[in-house]
């Protein structure tokens, strides 16, 4: 007396559906700090230069929000790497780039200069401007006035 087992009942259960993940990566390299030498000098040599770059990024990407640059500046000044990681996460989410806040924080702890210049180049790339030559002054003058 052999028991017959229905082959359908032996089928492996279906794996759970994978969550939707953004597959987009940064278009600009993390270690490409010297691609725009003027912004590299601003980040390296000017006190709070990294915060200024993040404020400009916020203004470029979130130009519809009137206080975006001020909020980015305050987060960078008052909260240090934690605030700057939040700014980076906001930019990453706006561009649908894969990653997490913890990874953004790690990038800022490893090399904040590389991180903010990558964000700057990514913002310019998004706006179809040349990330190797544009500076804050040249881009700021191109923004529409309200």
Secondary structure, 3 states (H helix, E strand, C coil): CCCCCCHHHHCCCCCCCCCCCCCECCCCCCCCHHHCHHHHHHHHHCCCHHHHHHHHHHHHHCCCCCCHHHHHHHHHHHHCHHHHHHHHHHHHHHCCECCCHHHHHHHHHHCHHHHHHHHHHHHHHHCCCCCCCCCHHHHHCCCCCC
